[in-house]
Amino acid sequence: MVSTPPVIVALRLAHLRAQEAVKCAAWHVATMQFLCCLELTEKRGDAACFSFFALRLHECYAKMGLLEKAKIYRQMAEMDPQGGADSMV
């Protein structure tokens, strides 16, 4: 039987994949991995991590020229994830 890794392990793996994607300018892969990180940190209720990954998404979307989407994630980084941030995803 295969068990699911703890949330912190899944978060770290997704973050490492996102960092590698950023190094290669593979923005679509980076955004997918950072979105995974954002969801995991929201589940953990970690506001500081949530803001960190929202800012990483802001940077990726800005690099892709998707400025409106980048703006949304910038705003999410400045709000409390328990206060409804998931409604903007």
RANORTA-V797464 format. One record per backbone hydrogen bond with DSSP energy under -0.5 kcal/mol. NH is the residue of the N-H (numbers start at 1). CO is the residue of the C=O. If there is no record, write none. Layout:
nh=[NH	NH]
co=[CO	CO]
This chain:
nh=[3	9	10	11	12	13	14	15	16	17	18	19	20	21	22	23	24	25	26	27	29	30	31	32	33	34	35	36	37	38	39	40	41	42	43	44	45	46	47	50	51	52	53	54	55	56	57	58	59	60	61	62	63	64	65	66	67	70	71	72	73	74	75	76	77	78	78	79	83	84	85	86	87	88	89]
co=[1	6	6	7	8	9	10	11	12	13	14	15	16	17	18	19	20	22	21	25	26	26	27	28	29	30	31	32	33	34	35	36	37	38	39	40	41	41	45	46	47	48	49	50	51	52	53	54	55	56	57	58	59	60	62	61	65	66	67	68	69	70	71	72	73	74	75	76	80	81	80	81	84	85	86]
